[in-house]
Amino acid sequence: MLANKVPGVLAALCTSPKMAEYSRSHNDANVLVLGARLTDADVAREIVTVWLSTPFEGGRHQRRIDKIAAYERAQARRSL
């Protein structure tokens, strides 16, 4: 949970290959989070494979990423 407090980090908890795909293609996640007690080892390997091989789609999803980045910049200015 702390990873997303770090500026520039977009961590995604993924419990399925589909979640991994969307976390990359729609949200440009740059940190993959897996629950050790919740994810079977074979499923975890599939999640990692999908996550690493899925590119960010950009387009309409880029607006959301830009909003997150702007929010991070505004918070950084407030903390000075």
C-alpha positions as CSV (number, residue, x, y, z in Angstrom):
1,M,0.0,0.0,0.0
2,L,2.9,2.3,0.6
3,A,4.3,2.0,-2.9
4,N,1.6,4.3,-4.4
5,K,2.7,7.1,-1.9
6,V,6.0,7.4,-3.8
7,P,5.8,10.0,-6.6
8,G,5.8,8.4,-10.0
9,V,4.9,4.9,-8.8
10,L,1.7,3.3,-10.1
11,A,1.5,0.0,-8.2
12,A,-1.3,-2.5,-9.1
13,L,-2.4,-5.5,-7.1
14,C,-3.2,-8.2,-9.7
15,T,-5.0,-11.4,-8.9
16,S,-5.5,-12.5,-12.4
17,P,-3.9,-12.3,-15.8
18,K,-6.7,-10.0,-17.0
19,M,-6.1,-7.6,-14.2
20,A,-2.4,-7.6,-15.1
21,E,-3.2,-6.8,-18.7
22,Y,-5.5,-3.9,-17.8
23,S,-3.1,-2.5,-15.1
24,R,-0.5,-2.1,-17.9
25,S,-2.6,-1.3,-20.9
26,H,-5.1,1.1,-19.2
27,N,-3.2,2.4,-16.2
28,D,0.5,2.2,-17.2
29,A,1.3,0.5,-13.9
30,N,5.0,0.3,-13.2
31,V,4.9,-1.8,-10.1
32,L,3.3,-5.2,-10.0
33,V,1.9,-6.4,-6.6
34,L,1.1,-10.1,-5.9
35,G,-0.5,-11.5,-2.8
36,A,1.6,-14.5,-1.7
37,R,-1.2,-16.2,0.2
38,L,-3.8,-15.3,-2.5
39,T,-2.1,-16.3,-5.7
40,D,-1.2,-19.8,-6.8
41,A,2.4,-20.0,-8.1
42,D,1.3,-21.0,-11.6
43,V,-1.2,-18.2,-11.8
44,A,1.5,-15.8,-10.5
45,R,3.9,-16.8,-13.3
46,E,1.1,-16.2,-15.8
47,I,0.3,-12.8,-14.3
48,V,4.0,-11.8,-14.4
49,T,4.3,-12.9,-18.0
50,V,1.2,-11.0,-19.1
51,W,2.2,-7.9,-17.1
52,L,5.7,-7.7,-18.5
53,S,4.5,-8.2,-22.1
54,T,1.6,-5.7,-22.1
55,P,2.3,-2.2,-23.4
56,F,0.4,0.9,-22.3
57,E,-2.3,1.8,-24.9
58,G,-2.1,5.6,-24.3
59,G,-4.9,7.4,-26.0
60,R,-7.9,8.0,-23.8
61,H,-6.1,6.3,-20.9
62,Q,-3.3,8.9,-21.1
63,R,-5.6,11.6,-19.7
64,R,-6.0,9.7,-16.4
65,I,-2.2,9.2,-16.1
66,D,-1.7,12.9,-16.8
67,K,-4.2,13.8,-14.0
68,I,-2.4,11.6,-11.6
69,A,1.0,13.2,-12.5
70,A,-0.5,16.7,-12.1
71,Y,-1.9,15.7,-8.7
72,E,1.5,14.4,-7.6
73,R,3.1,17.7,-8.7
74,A,0.6,19.8,-6.8
75,Q,1.1,17.7,-3.7
76,A,4.8,18.1,-3.9
77,R,4.5,21.9,-4.2
78,R,2.2,21.9,-1.1
79,S,4.7,20.0,1.0
80,L,7.5,22.6,0.4
